[in-house]
């Protein structure tokens, strides 16, 4: 390319557009962190909801409607700040008026759940109290689904219906632009209408980055329980030699815990020996090589592992078999 005055003008205009887009993304991210609404961490999935997303979450049904967050907020490949929940995708639209800056993604449309419009003869009568027809998409919502639709947020939460109630895998369901309703006759009266995990399904089908599902290392972690695995280097050994014990410590999500105290009690035939391992590293790992003398061939040596982290404790066991 030859760089003349015209070329430089084009380059500067494109650069300005790119920079403006980047600034918009950065400002959008900052808004979530700084505006009203605070922040709430969900230990069940290891993710937090903050700012306007949290405000929208609380004001439009919370866990019942959206489920738990399965990601933190992040900028997707379209340059949009989003956050996935089990039953929805939140989107940040700073270009909209204040009351409409948080929008729910049209996951039903994106997943191809739309069905053909009703024929004129299939449209419910306008005076039918049990059904409501939506000419915008050519579908109706009826009976318990309509009651739930009206009570739980209507168009703002569910969007327009994009199918009728249909039977799928022995379950009555109905697709909406932003949700999928299911009928569960086996549930108590106020729980018979359930929302499917359309957010989790969309995250997988739309090919989002699966790393976003992982809790962020910097996330404030509320560790409520420990998970521990232990193994030995040589499951079968001679009667004398050495053995290496490996231990992994994670939290309730199996995410690595650094700084856990691990003690091993080895039950030799000659008596018990206690060892303190190094604190677990950033990968949640620690190990220790121990020598052992005469053991009885064919008699398994058990190793009890005791783990302490903050005010939590956990135990597990491994073993090895002296043989020759």
Secondary structure as UniProt FT lines:
FT   HELIX           5..34
FT   TURN            36..37
FT   STRAND          39..42
FT   TURN            43..46
FT   STRAND          47..50
FT   HELIX           51..59
FT   TURN            60..61
FT   HELIX           62..66
FT   STRAND          74..75
FT   TURN            77..78
FT   STRAND          81..85
FT   TURN            86..87
FT   STRAND          88..92
FT   TURN            94..95
FT   HELIX           98..100
FT   STRAND          102..104
FT   HELIX           107..110
FT   TURN            111..112
FT   HELIX           120..122
FT   TURN            126..127
FT   TURN            129..130
FT   STRAND          131..134
FT   TURN            135..138
FT   STRAND          139..142
FT   HELIX           143..151
FT   TURN            152..153
FT   HELIX           154..158
FT   STRAND          166..168
FT   TURN            169..170
FT   STRAND          171..176
FT   STRAND          180..183
FT   TURN            185..186
FT   HELIX           189..191
FT   STRAND          193..195
FT   HELIX           198..205
FT   TURN            206..207
FT   HELIX           210..213
FT   TURN            217..218
FT   STRAND          227..232
FT   STRAND          236..237
FT   STRAND          241..250
FT   TURN            252..253
FT   STRAND          261..268
FT   TURN            269..270
FT   STRAND          271..276
FT   TURN            282..283
FT   STRAND          285..292
FT   TURN            297..298
FT   STRAND          300..309
FT   TURN            310..311
FT   STRAND          312..322
//
